[in-house]
Each structure stands twice: as C-alpha cells, then as structure tokens.
Amino acid sequence: MPDLDTREWLLTNGLGSFASGTVSGVRTRTYHGWLFAATNPPSGRTLLFSHLEASLEVLGNVVPLGTNFWGNGKIEPTGYELLRHFDINPVPKWTWGKDNWQLTRQLVMPIGLVGTGDWGLGTGEWAQGKISNAQCPMPNAPAQFCHRILIQYHYEGSDTAILRLRLLIAERDFHHQQTASEELKFSQLLGQQQVCLQAIHSGHFGIPWHLRWTQGNYQPDAVWYWNYRLSEETKRGLGDKEDLHSPGYLIVTLQPGDTVTLEARVGFPDSVQAVLNPETFAESLELEQERLSQIFGWSKEGTGEEFSNSQFLIPNPQFPMPNTSLREAAPTASRREGIPNTQSPIWQQLLKASDQFIVYRASIAGPTVIAGYHWFNDWGRDTLIALPGLALVPQRFDLAKGVLRTFGHYCRHGLIPNAFPDVNGEPIYNSIDAALWWIETLGLYLEATQDWDFLAEQFPVVQQIYKAFMGGTHFNIQVDATDGLVSWDARGVALTWMDVVIGSHPITPRHGKPVEINALWYSALCWLSQWAERLSQLEYGSPARLTKQAQRYAQQARHIKTSLQKFWNPQLGYLYDTIEPDDRRNFQIRPNAVLALSLHHCGFSEQQGCQILDLATTSLLTPYGLRSLDPGDPEYKGKYEGNQERRDRAYHQGTVWTWLIGPYIRAWQRFYPQQALPFDWKPLLDHFLFDACLGSISEIFDGDSPHTPRGAIAQAWSVGEVIRHIQ
C-alpha cells in the first residue's frame, strides 16, 4: 500500500454536527464525511453529505484529485500524488498542483446555534445584533439550529481550467454504513444555482438539505458508487464497506485567479437567506475567528492566522521539502507568572481544540460537553473531569456554571446523570462517582469565582448527595457504618470510570470500596464543612444550624481520613485499588491511587504520597499519560487493537489514558513541590500538532511502546487536562 497520509482533521458546529476526514482525502472511517448533522442536538447525527469527488481539466488533460479505497483492494483515483501540502489552521486547506496549475480547497463549519442567548457557547453576539444573522436567518427564539458547511476552491494557473465536482451523498446513522437498495432512493429538485436533496426510505422521507454554489452548471446524473472500503473499520473488526449515491455533478469553468464557493445546509432553501457569493466563505471564517477571540480574549492578531502558514507537508519527490520542518519550528507552550500566554499559537490551538467539545443539548436547553469525537455523546463523569480545563482555566465561568447547574438540576437519589436521553426519556444514572466529581468540580468553580450565591443555590443538591450516600441509594451505594467509607455492590454493572462490561461481566468489577471513590468522598466532606461554615458566615440560612453541620462534616472527614489508611499497602508502598465486599484487598497497581492523591483535599501523608508516586512513575507513566495497569501484572494487555471484545478487554488493562496526566501532575506538585516534573511534554505536544487528529488529542494510547494512539481521535478530558497543566 502506498504511503497515504491518513492523519485526520475535525470541524464542529457547537451542536454535535461535525465534518471529518484525512489529509490525503481518503475515507478510512464510517465517521468520515463533510456533513454529519445532529438532528436532535447533539445527537441524531446523520451523514448527509459525504464529499465532492473533484477532477481538474487543463489543456485537455483531466486530473482526478480524489483518493478512494475500494473493496477489491484497489486505490483509485490517486489524487494524493498531486497533493503538495495541507494546512490545518485556521481551517483545513488542501493544495494540489503541477507545473502549470494549482488548486486549493478549504472547508469551514460555522457555529450552528442561533437565538436569544449565549448558553455558554459564545454565541450571544448573534442574538445581540452585533453580528448579522443573514448567513443563517432564523426567527428570534430561545434556540434555533443551523447545520451547514462551506467549501471553497481557488484556481491559479496559466490556462483556463474546468473543475468537475461529483456530489456523493447518503442518509444514515453515523455509526453505520449505507448500502444501496431498491428501498433507498434520493429525490433532487434543481433550482437556480442550487439543488435540494432528500432521501426516501421505503416511502418515508428523510432529512431535506440543499447544496448551493456561486458559479457552474449542475448536471443531474443519478448513479451509485459501490463498495468503498473503510480501512480503519477493518482494523476494528467492524463493518467496513459502504455505498454512496451521486445525484449529479457540477461543472465549473475557472479562469486563473477564480474562486468557486459551495454551501451544504440542512433544510429546504429559504427565500430570505443571504445570497451565496465569493465573500461568504471569508466572512464565515472571520465570524468564527471573532467568536473564538471573544471567548478566549485573543487579540485580532492572535486568532490563529499566524499559525496558518504552518503546513503539514506531504512527502512527494516531485516537490522538494523546505529546509525547516514544522516539527522543528513548532512553538512551545508558555505561561507568564502562572497565566497562559494568550498570544502563544500553541496555547491558542489548545483552546480552539477545547471549544470543539462544547455543545448545546436541546433536551436540557443548555450547554454540555461531548466526551469525544467521533462516536461519543456527552457523559457526566467525563464532562465534570474535563470542565476545569475546558472552562475554568480559560475563564469561561458562565459555561462552567451552566453545566454545573444543569447536572445539579438532574440530581436524583443523590446521583448525577452519567448520560442524558436524546428524546423524552430519563437520564442514565449508572455512575457512583459522577456525583462526587460534581462536588469536586463545584468546589474548584467556587475557588475560582467566589460565587457564593451559586453555592447557596446548589447547596440543597450537595446535601441531597450527602444524605443519599449516607442512607443508601441505587446499586447498593452506601456508607459503611463501621468505617465511614463508601461501598457499592451490584452485579453485572461497572460504576467507576473503569466501566467496560462485556455481556453481564465487568472487566474491572471494582465493587466494594474503590480507592478513588473514597478519596473523592473525603474531599467532598471537606468541601461540605467549608461551605456550611461559609454560608453560616454570609447568613444564607440559619447560622447556628449551618455551623453545627460544618462541625459534623469536619468530624466525619477526620474519621474518613483515618479509615483511608485501610487502603495502604506497606509491603508495596502503594494503595490497594479496591477493598472488596468480603474485605479482600485488590493488589493491582492502577492509576486510581494517583487519582486519590490529586484531589483538592488529600487524606494521605507526605511519605505515602511520595512512595505512591515513585511506584506510579516507574510502572505507569508514559510520554502520553498513565497506563491503566502495571505492565508486570498478569492481566496486562499492551495493545488496544482487534475486534470490539479484544479492545474492550484491553481498555482498562494497560491502555494509556492521557487525561490521567493531570492527576499525576497535581499529585506530583503536592508531594514533590521542589522537584522537576519527570514528564517531558514534547511527545504529547508533537502528537497534538502532528499526529492522529491534527490539532487535538486522542483518547488513549497503547500501553506498549511506541504507544500508538487509539480510540477516539479527539477526547475532551485529554485536552482539558493538558490545558489545565501545560507549562
């Protein structure tokens, strides 16, 4: 197989819609396409617009620019051979060329939330009238959605060229492939420089959408393209063949210097929508840059444009490489007196990456956090762990407050949802730690903002969680009356972050008393004591009653601190991972001990903390995060690969998790404040800039060297924890 560049790119719109593909243009995943529309934000993601298959004719010579894998093993056409370079900033940009011509393509996906509010997404300027909504006209309402993508081609050359763009479309759930059949048809209605498209499934109409263009002649030509092969899905043991429909193609005659702009948008054409013109693309890009600038406080010069000349170069003997590579010239992250340098390009790229995870959820009418792209939805635990990096560090306090308020509102039986329903359903409460992470993150928010009014508002939720854990709640979650530690015992489920279940068998059961759960419980009691005392002083309630509560919480915290010593393994100099219901201890070396050291309130001694970190450093630390299990353990699995079951069995059995570098750093800074961190940021930052999903951070890596990136190509808590601690 030729050396195709299959590194990936990602665009999002704040509603769950996304576009994604590879540098070379070849589709390798079910999740590659130019418009996956979140029809029920952020869910209901449906592939409508796969891509445009382009060819350029110059002086009678037709050159295909696309690249496809086919089921028969062939790669046709081979447009990647003409790809000179690829830029990721400020938006994906490809440049193909030969001696006498050059063609560029850019994609931009504008923010999709329009209405009378900000919801923490940085969209309030639309509603305030400071930015015209002509690009996506919607009535003034609590929330309106606009799913679209803009594509622009620009031609330079010495001769007239003809650009042919064949439209490839689908209508299918983003987890599955499309197969041609008699029951699936596509209608098209051709208008003035636009075509309206809609699938018909066995007589049922699908999602209407349309494509517009600034110049060119559209030729209806309905054909199917069968048997695309999706190589990454082959590796994952999943369905790996797809058929795409083409309703027709666009022919554009280009003079040197000409540009053609296209827009794909969900919905029927609107008679009042703005005319598509050659400036539309630049205006949309400018609006997106302005939105990011306002969120993160960037200057006009600090919106990523200065990084846009950095090219991800494609090895090609026809085009010599420059003397200085991007890898050598990459900027380093910097902070000034503990404050991020907001004009540092790499810092801005990290913040830009963080914004891709912030979305609006229609079912709760508020902001939430997509756990990862391409296939994750919003999860409670992931959101709360990622929130300090995604919202508190960049001072998006309204966003943090909105997320915390929403999760608090849905607290039931002392549990915080681990997942929200898409339509008219109850949230899913299958987590023991989401409620405790909610308290921990609320504490960090209050430390950053001193927003005591919000504490008073949320304190009843805090007390609800406390009472439920004390008295017992679902999954037999309750405090053990003898030692004050939190325990749970429910078969066939996994309630901690190590949550893989195959059939009815949890791979890492951890029922009983997990160490990080009880460290979170201790920290929660410390927070409760502080908050009750603070509210007493501010006279938000009965001072006498609150003072007594503060004393009770503090006394209980002291009891828990003593009981936490049950987790200490003096022979190993580490913490038992779990005390099982029959009081057996789990000896495995896992990163949960490091998590227990990293919380705002820590119940372990300096000597214990140092010993734990010493062993974690030698056994778990890698250049990309912490392993989920010591390589010396008989259950260790060093590679996350193969079919679904094989991958699930490796997920928490040695696989490296990047988000765990955050807890490791916090623990190190607590117990070794005068010693340099034994972690080199360069490999992880190189990954962020140059590998996997360019401009984001993968979910996981193999436990074994060379630690190949795996899992989701962009993960919220991976990015969040790096933002929280990058120096």
PyMOL commands that set and color helices and strands:
alter all, ss='L'
color gray80, all
select helices_A, chain A and resi 79-82+124-127+231-235+280-296+300-302+305-307+326-329+345-355+380-392+397-409+434-449+452-471+474-476+515-537+543-567+592-598+606-619+644-650+658-671+682-690+716-725
alter helices_A, ss='H'
color red, helices_A
select strands_A, chain A and resi 8-12+18-22+33-40+43-58+61-64+67-69+75-78+83-87+93-98+101-108+113-114+144-145+148-157+161-173+184-191+194-201+204-205+209-213+217-229+241-254+259-266+311-313+335-336+339-340+358-361+366-369+372-373+478-479+486-487+501-502+505-506+513-514+568-569+574-575+578-579+621-622+625-627+656-657+700-701+709-710+714-715
alter strands_A, ss='S'
color yellow, strands_A
deselect
rebuild
show_as cartoon
